[in-house]
């Protein structure tokens, strides 16, 4: 069973998103219960900011962990984009990987290119937030980023972080866990915007000449 909801569709039907998700959980035969929260907690996807009161039907003061947010984004990305795009994304991922240096980043245990599946996953999440872009534009923006370092890659991001990175700031201990504000960053998005601005400026200049 494939379930994809639009928050605007919820509003159109007079429902808050949480109510809609609860109804859909029942419709799918997997009703949300107190056990649902415990399974999510044990998996590290959520945590309780305050001790759980067993006299209440559901726990309160629930917060999504960074892992839980990452997993949720992955589910939404896989659901929206679908298997029909798999071949295209694999091809695009490998073309981007070829633009980055081979091997590990000096001084770190991380690979510049990472695996094909990792880059495909990052691209799906990128498209989920920023929308689709032509492959050629993505390749051009990535090449521009790598070329900007002129062979000195000391401060260059790994490919997966260039596409998408969650930056955690203002960390503090809450409920026995280190929690912080998650800021989504994408150098790829920034370079795509710069490229679009350059194309627009060039077009305007050519029009003026004519």
N, C-alpha and C positions, 0 to 999 in steps of 0.2 A: 504494500500500500504506500503510495507516494502522497505526502501531504506538504503542500507549499501554501503559505498564507501571506496575504498582504495586509499590513496594519490599516491601510485605508479601507480595505474590504471589511475589516472588523467594524470600523466606525460606521460604514455604510449600513451595516446590519444591526447597528445599535449595540455593539458589544465592545467591552474593553478587551485588550489583547490577552490578558491573563484568563478571562472567562472563556474566550474563544479557544485558547490552548487547552483548557480543562475539558471543554466539550469535545474537542478533537481527540484528546487522550482517551476518553470514554468510547468515542466512535471507532477508534483504532483497536479497541480491545486491550488497552494498556493504561488503565485509569491511574491518575496521579494520587498517591496515598502517602501516608507518613513514611512508609518503607521506601518510597521514591527518594525522599530527601536523605534518608540514611545511606542508601546506595550511592547517591551522588556525593555525600560527604566522605564516605569511605574511599571513593575513587579519587578524591582530591579535587573535585570539580567545584564544590561549594564549601563554605565553613560557616559556623554559627558565631556571630559576634558576641552573643550572650549565651549562658548555659541553657540548654533545651529543657523546657517545661513539659514533662510527659503528660500533664493533665490537659494540655492543649491539643487540638486535633492536628495542627501543623506547627512546625517550629517558626519562630519569628527572628528578626534580625539576621536574615540570611544574606551572605555576600558571595558573589561569584569569584572564584580564584582565577589567576592568570591562565592556568591550565584549562579551567572550565570555559573561559572565554575563547581560548584558542580552538578548543574542540567544537564549541558551538558555531564559531565562524566557519570551521571546516565542513560541518554538516550542512550549513546554509549554502556554502559555495558549491559543494558536490551536488546538492539538490537542485540548485538553480541552473548550473551549467550543464550537468548531465554527461552521459557517456558519449554522446554524439560529437563532443568536442575533444575527446581524449587524444585522438591521433594528431589533431592540430596542435594541441598543447604540448604533446611530447616533442613534436618537431620544433616548435618554437623554443621550448626549454633547452633542447640540445644546441640550437643555434646561439642562444644566449650563453650557454656554458662554454662554447668555443671561443667567445669573446674574452672570457676571463682567463687568467693564468692557470696552468695546471698545478697540481700539488697543493701543499698546505701554505697558509699565510705564515710568513716568517715569525717565529716566536710564539705561535699558537698551534693548537692541535686541530684546528678547523680547516677544512678544504675550501679553497676559493670557489669552486664550482658546485660542490655538493652533488647529491644524486639527482638523476632525472626526476624521480618521483617527488623529491623534496621541492624542486623548482616548479613542477607542475602544480603542486599544492599551493605554493606561494602565488603563482599566477592566478589561480582560481579565486583566492582571497582578494587579490588585487582587483580583479574584474568585478567581484561582488561589491566592493566599496566605490571604485572609480569608474565602473562601466567598461565596456569593451573598446579596444583600440586595434587598428590594423596591425598585423604582425610586423610589417615593414617599419612602421613608426616606432614600435617597441624596440626593434633591433637597432634602428638608427639612434634612438635615445640612449640605449645601453652602450653602444660603441662610442658615442660622444662622451659618456661618463668615464669609461675606461681610458680613452685617449687623453682625457684632460689631465691625467696623472703623469703623462710623458714617461712611462716606464718605471716611475718611482711609486710603488703601490703601498707604501708604509701606512698611509691613512685611508686607503680605499676600503670600502665595505665589502664583505662577502656578497656573492651574487644574491643569495636568499634574503639578506638584509637590505640590499639595494632595492629589491622589489617590494619588500614589506617587512617592517620591524615594529614590534611593540616595545616602546620605551617606558619603563616604570620609574616614576619620580615621587618624591615625598613619602618614602617608605616608612612605615611604623608598625609596631607589633599590635595586632588586634586579634583577640581570641586565640592567642598563642601562635598566630601566623604573621609573617611579614607581608604587609599589604601596602599598596601604593597606587597612585593615579596612573592609569595606563594611557599613554599617548601613542596613537598609531602614526607611523612615519613611513614615507615612501619617497626615496630619491628618484625612483623611476617616474613617479607622478610629476615631480618637480621638473625633471628633464623633458618629459613629454609636453608640459605646459610651456616651457621655454622654446621648444621646437615649434609649437603651434604659433607662439607669438612671433618668432622669426619668420615663419611662412606668411603670416598676416602682414607683417611689416614689409616684407619683400613684395607681396602682392600690391599693397597700397602704393609703394614706391613706383612699381611698374605702371600702375594705372595713372599716376601723376605724370610720368614720362609720356604716356600716350596722349 
